[in-house]
Every structure is written in structure tokens, then in C-alpha cells.
Amino acid sequence: MEVGDWDLAEFVAAQMLDHDAAYGGSHFTSARILRHRGNAAGALREGRSSRDATGTTRIGDLPELKQVEVMLSSR
């Protein structure tokens, strides 16, 4: 996160999930926040949700998906 306002990012991620829990970007954002907060289990769960949701929309070449794969493999 470039700006460093993790509280705002967490609020926005929650709003995104409330709006569309099937959207992979919502889970990706949540995974990054949870990882930053030191919640490895939550980050892993959200990373998997992001990967699964993104895979179903056939946009697997996104840089964000590659970041999720790195997060999941570094566990």
C-alpha cells in the first residue's frame, strides 16, 4: 500500500466485501491488509478466496494474482 493508511484500506476492503463478496479484488485487498496486520491465517484464507474468485473470471495473468501466489507460497 503506497499511502500507508491501513485503517482506511481496511474500511474500504470491508465495504468492497459487503458490496460483492464474490469479487476477487475484495479478497486480495483483505489479504494484503491481514498480512500487514500480522494475521497470517486470515491472509492465507483471503488469498485463497482471491485466487479462486479471480480464476473463475479467467483473468489469471493479473499482477495481483501473481502477488497472491507469492503470498500463498511464502507461507
N, CA, C and O atoms as a GROMACS GRO file, in nm:
protein
  300
    1MET      N    1   0.085  -0.117   0.000
    1MET     CA    2   0.000   0.000   0.000
    1MET      C    3   0.089   0.123   0.000
    1MET      O    4   0.169   0.142   0.091
    2GLU      N    5   0.075   0.204  -0.099
    2GLU     CA    6   0.166   0.316  -0.117
    2GLU      C    7   0.143   0.430  -0.018
    2GLU      O    8   0.240   0.493   0.025
    3VAL      N    9   0.020   0.457   0.017
    3VAL     CA   10  -0.009   0.571   0.103
    3VAL      C   11   0.016   0.538   0.249
    3VAL      O   12   0.056   0.626   0.326
    4GLY      N   13  -0.005   0.415   0.288
    4GLY     CA   14   0.021   0.373   0.425
    4GLY      C   15  -0.096   0.389   0.520
    4GLY      O   16  -0.080   0.371   0.640
    5ASP      N   17  -0.213   0.423   0.470
    5ASP     CA   18  -0.331   0.438   0.556
    5ASP      C   19  -0.404   0.304   0.561
    5ASP      O   20  -0.503   0.283   0.491
    6TRP      N   21  -0.356   0.215   0.645
    6TRP     CA   22  -0.409   0.080   0.653
    6TRP      C   23  -0.549   0.076   0.712
    6TRP      O   24  -0.629  -0.011   0.678
    7ASP      N   25  -0.580   0.172   0.802
    7ASP     CA   26  -0.716   0.176   0.857
    7ASP      C   27  -0.818   0.209   0.748
    7ASP      O   28  -0.925   0.148   0.742
    8LEU      N   29  -0.785   0.304   0.664
    8LEU     CA   30  -0.874   0.338   0.552
    8LEU      C   31  -0.886   0.221   0.456
    8LEU      O   32  -0.995   0.189   0.409
    9ALA      N   33  -0.774   0.157   0.426
    9ALA     CA   34  -0.777   0.042   0.336
    9ALA      C   35  -0.864  -0.069   0.392
    9ALA      O   36  -0.938  -0.134   0.319
   10GLU      N   37  -0.855  -0.091   0.523
   10GLU     CA   38  -0.937  -0.194   0.586
   10GLU      C   39  -1.086  -0.160   0.576
   10GLU      O   40  -1.169  -0.248   0.550
   11PHE      N   41  -1.120  -0.034   0.597
   11PHE     CA   42  -1.258   0.011   0.584
   11PHE      C   43  -1.309  -0.011   0.442
   11PHE      O   44  -1.418  -0.063   0.421
   12VAL      N   45  -1.229   0.029   0.344
   12VAL     CA   46  -1.269   0.015   0.204
   12VAL      C   47  -1.283  -0.132   0.167
   12VAL      O   48  -1.377  -0.170   0.097
   13ALA      N   49  -1.191  -0.215   0.213
   13ALA     CA   50  -1.199  -0.358   0.183
   13ALA      C   51  -1.328  -0.418   0.240
   13ALA      O   52  -1.392  -0.501   0.174
   14ALA      N   53  -1.365  -0.378   0.360
   14ALA     CA   54  -1.489  -0.427   0.420
   14ALA      C   55  -1.610  -0.383   0.337
   14ALA      O   56  -1.704  -0.460   0.317
   15GLN      N   57  -1.606  -0.259   0.289
   15GLN     CA   58  -1.714  -0.210   0.205
   15GLN      C   59  -1.720  -0.287   0.073
   15GLN      O   60  -1.828  -0.319   0.024
   16MET      N   61  -1.603  -0.317   0.018
   16MET     CA   62  -1.598  -0.393  -0.107
   16MET      C   63  -1.657  -0.533  -0.087
   16MET      O   64  -1.733  -0.581  -0.170
   17LEU      N   65  -1.621  -0.597   0.024
   17LEU     CA   66  -1.674  -0.731   0.052
   17LEU      C   67  -1.824  -0.728   0.075
   17LEU      O   68  -1.897  -0.817   0.031
   18ASP      N   69  -1.872  -0.623   0.144
   18ASP     CA   70  -2.016  -0.610   0.163
   18ASP      C   71  -2.088  -0.592   0.030
   18ASP      O   72  -2.198  -0.644   0.010
   19HIS      N   73  -2.026  -0.519  -0.059
   19HIS     CA   74  -2.088  -0.491  -0.189
   19HIS      C   75  -2.088  -0.613  -0.279
   19HIS      O   76  -2.189  -0.643  -0.342
   20ASP      N   77  -1.975  -0.685  -0.285
   20ASP     CA   78  -1.964  -0.801  -0.373
   20ASP      C   79  -1.860  -0.897  -0.318
   20ASP      O   80  -1.741  -0.886  -0.349
   21ALA      N   81  -1.906  -0.990  -0.238
   21ALA     CA   82  -1.815  -1.086  -0.175
   21ALA      C   83  -1.753  -1.184  -0.274
   21ALA      O   84  -1.657  -1.254  -0.240
   22ALA      N   85  -1.805  -1.190  -0.395
   22ALA     CA   86  -1.750  -1.281  -0.496
   22ALA      C   87  -1.638  -1.218  -0.578
   22ALA      O   88  -1.572  -1.286  -0.656
   23TYR      N   89  -1.616  -1.087  -0.560
   23TYR     CA   90  -1.513  -1.017  -0.638
   23TYR      C   91  -1.375  -1.046  -0.578
   23TYR      O   92  -1.351  -1.022  -0.460
   24GLY      N   93  -1.287  -1.099  -0.660
   24GLY     CA   94  -1.153  -1.136  -0.614
   24GLY      C   95  -1.072  -1.021  -0.560
   24GLY      O   96  -0.991  -1.039  -0.470
   25GLY      N   97  -1.092  -0.901  -0.615
   25GLY     CA   98  -1.017  -0.785  -0.570
   25GLY      C   99  -1.047  -0.750  -0.425
   25GLY      O  100  -0.960  -0.700  -0.354
   26SER      N  101  -1.169  -0.776  -0.381
   26SER     CA  102  -1.205  -0.751  -0.241
   26SER      C  103  -1.124  -0.841  -0.149
   26SER      O  104  -1.073  -0.797  -0.046
   27HIS      N  105  -1.112  -0.967  -0.188
   27HIS     CA  106  -1.037  -1.062  -0.107
   27HIS      C  107  -0.887  -1.035  -0.114
   27HIS      O  108  -0.816  -1.052  -0.016
   28PHE      N  109  -0.840  -0.993  -0.231
   28PHE     CA  110  -0.699  -0.958  -0.245
   28PHE      C  111  -0.662  -0.843  -0.152
   28PHE      O  112  -0.560  -0.848  -0.083
   29THR      N  113  -0.746  -0.741  -0.150
   29THR     CA  114  -0.722  -0.626  -0.063
   29THR      C  115  -0.724  -0.669   0.083
   29THR      O  116  -0.638  -0.628   0.161
   30SER      N  117  -0.820  -0.751   0.119
   30SER     CA  118  -0.827  -0.800   0.257
   30SER      C  119  -0.704  -0.883   0.292
   30SER      O  120  -0.652  -0.872   0.403
   31ALA      N  121  -0.658  -0.964   0.200
   31ALA     CA  122  -0.539  -1.046   0.224
   31ALA      C  123  -0.416  -0.959   0.252
   31ALA      O  124  -0.338  -0.987   0.343
   32ARG      N  125  -0.399  -0.854   0.174
   32ARG     CA  126  -0.284  -0.764   0.195
   32ARG      C  127  -0.291  -0.696   0.331
   32ARG      O  128  -0.190  -0.681   0.400
   33ILE      N  129  -0.410  -0.654   0.368
   33ILE     CA  130  -0.427  -0.586   0.497
   33ILE      C  131  -0.400  -0.684   0.612
   33ILE      O  132  -0.328  -0.652   0.706
   34LEU      N  133  -0.458  -0.802   0.603
   34LEU     CA  134  -0.438  -0.901   0.708
   34LEU      C  135  -0.291  -0.940   0.720
   34LEU      O  136  -0.240  -0.957   0.830
   35ARG      N  137  -0.225  -0.953   0.608
   35ARG     CA  138  -0.081  -0.984   0.609
   35ARG      C  139  -0.004  -0.873   0.678
   35ARG      O  140   0.085  -0.898   0.759
   36HIS      N  141  -0.037  -0.749   0.645
   36HIS     CA  142   0.029  -0.635   0.707
   36HIS      C  143   0.005  -0.633   0.858
   36HIS      O  144   0.094  -0.598   0.935
   37ARG      N  145  -0.114  -0.671   0.900
   37ARG     CA  146  -0.151  -0.670   1.041
   37ARG      C  147  -0.095  -0.790   1.117
   37ARG      O  148  -0.110  -0.800   1.239
   38GLY      N  149  -0.031  -0.883   1.046
   38GLY     CA  150   0.029  -0.999   1.110
   38GLY      C  151  -0.065  -1.117   1.127
   38GLY      O  152  -0.035  -1.210   1.202
   39ASN      N  153  -0.178  -1.115   1.060
   39ASN     CA  154  -0.275  -1.223   1.067
   39ASN      C  155  -0.253  -1.317   0.949
   39ASN      O  156  -0.320  -1.308   0.846
   40ALA      N  157  -0.156  -1.408   0.965
   40ALA     CA  158  -0.117  -1.497   0.855
   40ALA      C  159  -0.231  -1.590   0.814
   40ALA      O  160  -0.251  -1.614   0.695
   41ALA      N  161  -0.304  -1.643   0.910
   41ALA     CA  162  -0.413  -1.735   0.878
   41ALA      C  163  -0.523  -1.663   0.798
   41ALA      O  164  -0.574  -1.717   0.700
   42GLY      N  165  -0.558  -1.544   0.840
   42GLY     CA  166  -0.659  -1.466   0.768
   42GLY      C  167  -0.613  -1.428   0.629
   42GLY      O  168  -0.690  -1.433   0.534
   43ALA      N  169  -0.486  -1.389   0.618
   43ALA     CA  170  -0.430  -1.353   0.488
   43ALA      C  171  -0.431  -1.473   0.394
   43ALA      O  172  -0.461  -1.459   0.275
   44LEU      N  173  -0.398  -1.588   0.446
   44LEU     CA  174  -0.399  -1.710   0.366
   44LEU      C  175  -0.541  -1.741   0.318
   44LEU      O  176  -0.561  -1.775   0.201
   45ARG      N  177  -0.637  -1.731   0.408
   45ARG     CA  178  -0.777  -1.757   0.373
   45ARG      C  179  -0.824  -1.660   0.264
   45ARG      O  180  -0.884  -1.702   0.165
   46GLU      N  181  -0.798  -1.532   0.283
   46GLU     CA  182  -0.841  -1.432   0.186
   46GLU      C  183  -0.763  -1.445   0.055
   46GLU      O  184  -0.819  -1.422  -0.053
   47GLY      N  185  -0.636  -1.480   0.063
   47GLY     CA  186  -0.557  -1.502  -0.058
   47GLY      C  187  -0.614  -1.615  -0.142
   47GLY      O  188  -0.622  -1.606  -0.265
   48ARG      N  189  -0.653  -1.722  -0.074
   48ARG     CA  190  -0.714  -1.834  -0.147
   48ARG      C  191  -0.848  -1.793  -0.208
   48ARG      O  192  -0.879  -1.831  -0.321
   49SER      N  193  -0.926  -1.716  -0.133
   49SER     CA  194  -1.054  -1.669  -0.186
   49SER      C  195  -1.032  -1.580  -0.308
   49SER      O  196  -1.106  -1.588  -0.405
   50SER      N  197  -0.929  -1.496  -0.301
   50SER     CA  198  -0.897  -1.409  -0.414
   50SER      C  199  -0.857  -1.491  -0.536
   50SER      O  200  -0.905  -1.468  -0.647
   51ARG      N  201  -0.769  -1.587  -0.514
   51ARG     CA  202  -0.724  -1.672  -0.624
   51ARG      C  203  -0.841  -1.748  -0.685
   51ARG      O  204  -0.853  -1.756  -0.807
   52ASP      N  205  -0.926  -1.804  -0.601
   52ASP     CA  206  -1.040  -1.881  -0.650
   52ASP      C  207  -1.136  -1.793  -0.728
   52ASP      O  208  -1.183  -1.832  -0.836
   53ALA      N  209  -1.166  -1.676  -0.676
   53ALA     CA  210  -1.259  -1.585  -0.744
   53ALA      C  211  -1.200  -1.535  -0.875
   53ALA      O  212  -1.269  -1.526  -0.976
   54THR      N  213  -1.072  -1.502  -0.874
   54THR     CA  214  -1.008  -1.450  -0.994
   54THR      C  215  -0.997  -1.557  -1.100
   54THR      O  216  -1.014  -1.529  -1.219
   55GLY      N  217  -0.971  -1.679  -1.059
   55GLY     CA  218  -0.960  -1.789  -1.153
   55GLY      C  219  -1.090  -1.815  -1.227
   55GLY      O  220  -1.090  -1.856  -1.343
   56THR      N  221  -1.201  -1.792  -1.159
   56THR     CA  222  -1.329  -1.818  -1.223
   56THR      C  223  -1.363  -1.714  -1.328
   56THR      O  224  -1.449  -1.738  -1.413
   57THR      N  225  -1.297  -1.597  -1.324
   57THR     CA  226  -1.325  -1.495  -1.424
   57THR      C  227  -1.222  -1.495  -1.537
   57THR      O  228  -1.225  -1.408  -1.624
   58ARG      N  229  -1.132  -1.591  -1.536
   58ARG     CA  230  -1.034  -1.611  -1.642
   58ARG      C  231  -0.944  -1.490  -1.664
   58ARG      O  232  -0.916  -1.453  -1.778
   59ILE      N  233  -0.899  -1.430  -1.556
   59ILE     CA  234  -0.803  -1.320  -1.568
   59ILE      C  235  -0.680  -1.351  -1.486
   59ILE      O  236  -0.628  -1.266  -1.413
   60GLY      N  237  -0.633  -1.473  -1.498
   60GLY     CA  238  -0.523  -1.521  -1.418
   60GLY      C  239  -0.389  -1.458  -1.444
   60GLY      O  240  -0.294  -1.486  -1.372
   61ASP      N  241  -0.377  -1.374  -1.546
   61ASP     CA  242  -0.247  -1.313  -1.574
   61ASP      C  243  -0.233  -1.176  -1.506
   61ASP      O  244  -0.138  -1.103  -1.535
   62LEU      N  245  -0.324  -1.142  -1.418
   62LEU     CA  246  -0.314  -1.014  -1.348
   62LEU      C  247  -0.196  -1.013  -1.252
   62LEU      O  248  -0.169  -1.114  -1.187
   63PRO      N  249  -0.127  -0.902  -1.241
   63PRO     CA  250  -0.016  -0.892  -1.144
   63PRO      C  251  -0.062  -0.918  -1.001
   63PRO      O  252   0.013  -0.974  -0.921
   64GLU      N  253  -0.184  -0.878  -0.969
   64GLU     CA  254  -0.236  -0.901  -0.835
   64GLU      C  255  -0.245  -1.049  -0.803
   64GLU      O  256  -0.216  -1.091  -0.691
   65LEU      N  257  -0.286  -1.129  -0.902
   65LEU     CA  258  -0.295  -1.273  -0.880
   65LEU      C  259  -0.156  -1.332  -0.855
   65LEU      O  260  -0.140  -1.422  -0.774
   66LYS      N  261  -0.057  -1.280  -0.926
   66LYS     CA  262   0.080  -1.326  -0.902
   66LYS      C  263   0.125  -1.292  -0.761
   66LYS      O  264   0.197  -1.369  -0.698
   67GLN      N  265   0.082  -1.175  -0.710
   67GLN     CA  266   0.114  -1.138  -0.572
   67GLN      C  267   0.047  -1.234  -0.473
   67GLN      O  268   0.106  -1.271  -0.371
   68VAL      N  269  -0.075  -1.274  -0.504
   68VAL     CA  270  -0.144  -1.371  -0.418
   68VAL      C  271  -0.068  -1.502  -0.417
   68VAL      O  272  -0.049  -1.562  -0.311
   69GLU      N  273  -0.024  -1.547  -0.532
   69GLU     CA  274   0.052  -1.673  -0.539
   69GLU      C  275   0.179  -1.664  -0.457
   69GLU      O  276   0.217  -1.761  -0.391
   70VAL      N  277   0.246  -1.550  -0.460
   70VAL     CA  278   0.366  -1.531  -0.378
   70VAL      C  279   0.330  -1.536  -0.230
   70VAL      O  280   0.401  -1.598  -0.151
   71MET      N  281   0.220  -1.470  -0.192
   71MET     CA  282   0.178  -1.472  -0.053
   71MET      C  283   0.147  -1.615  -0.008
   71MET      O  284   0.186  -1.655   0.102
   72LEU      N  285   0.079  -1.690  -0.093
   72LEU     CA  286   0.042  -1.826  -0.056
   72LEU      C  287   0.163  -1.919  -0.053
   72LEU      O  288   0.169  -2.010   0.030
   73SER      N  289   0.258  -1.897  -0.141
   73SER     CA  290   0.375  -1.987  -0.143
   73SER      C  291   0.476  -1.954  -0.036
   73SER      O  292   0.558  -2.039  -0.001
   74SER      N  293   0.472  -1.832   0.018
   74SER     CA  294   0.568  -1.796   0.122
   74SER      C  295   0.521  -1.837   0.260
   74SER      O  296   0.588  -1.807   0.359
   75ARG      N  297   0.412  -1.902   0.268
   75ARG     CA  298   0.355  -1.947   0.396
   75ARG      C  299   0.434  -2.060   0.451
   75ARG      O  300   0.402  -2.111   0.558
   0.00000   0.00000   0.00000
